[in-house]
Amino acid sequence: MNFSKIEYLASYGTAKQLPPSTLPEVIFSGRSNVGKSSLINRICGRKNLARVSGQPGKTGTINFYGEAPQGKTIDSAAYLVDLPGYGYAKTSFAEKKRWAELVEGYFAQTRNVAVLVQLVDFRHAITQLDRQMLSFCTERGISFLIAATKCDKLNKTERAARTAALAGETAEYPFTACLQVSAQTGEGMDELRSAIDAALENSRRTAEE
């Protein structure tokens, strides 16, 4: 995937608005304030591709990104799909319900999911909501990998401790990779791009069989 040519394509606030799934989709999932927008910007080498909100829980849409050589048209080898962040306590009940219906509606459709990138904050133990998403992927047979964000915030000793702890916290899940990444420094971005490319290639081979 040519990440340097990725552009913002469209946002959808309801499941009914979602376009048909015609190409492989790379999903980014995680709690509010885990750094999804910053990670998408960094992996694509852009500063303002995905809007970084100063208020957690502000993004309430599913956002599609892809290669758009002829302008802002849905024309790409694959899509990056940014799901709304979850778990922000101050979000209203009605808004949480709408977001849940939106995400559930996305997965209820027949989507061509190549891989789900589950972001977790490397500094802290994974949350119950993180576990629910990992369990959901496991039960549905969705290929997924874990991106442990903000690894630059930990010193060598803290990182070693969290590496061991995260391995224990995720031992029951069949993820394809667990990468330590930083949108701030760029650490782990090459590895993440390679993991996504491998998942897309595997998805294409499976579709051809």
Secondary structure as GFF3:
##gff-version 3
##sequence-region A 1 209
A	DSSP	three_ten_helix	3	5	.	.	.	ID=ss1
A	DSSP	beta_strand	6	12	.	.	.	ID=ss2
A	DSSP	three_ten_helix	15	17	.	.	.	ID=ss3
A	DSSP	beta_strand	25	30	.	.	.	ID=ss4
A	DSSP	alpha_helix	36	43	.	.	.	ID=ss5
A	DSSP	beta_strand	62	67	.	.	.	ID=ss6
A	DSSP	beta_strand	79	82	.	.	.	ID=ss7
A	DSSP	alpha_helix	93	108	.	.	.	ID=ss8
A	DSSP	beta_strand	113	121	.	.	.	ID=ss9
A	DSSP	alpha_helix	128	140	.	.	.	ID=ss10
A	DSSP	beta_strand	144	149	.	.	.	ID=ss11
A	DSSP	three_ten_helix	151	153	.	.	.	ID=ss12
A	DSSP	alpha_helix	156	169	.	.	.	ID=ss13
A	DSSP	beta_strand	178	180	.	.	.	ID=ss14
A	DSSP	alpha_helix	189	208	.	.	.	ID=ss15
###
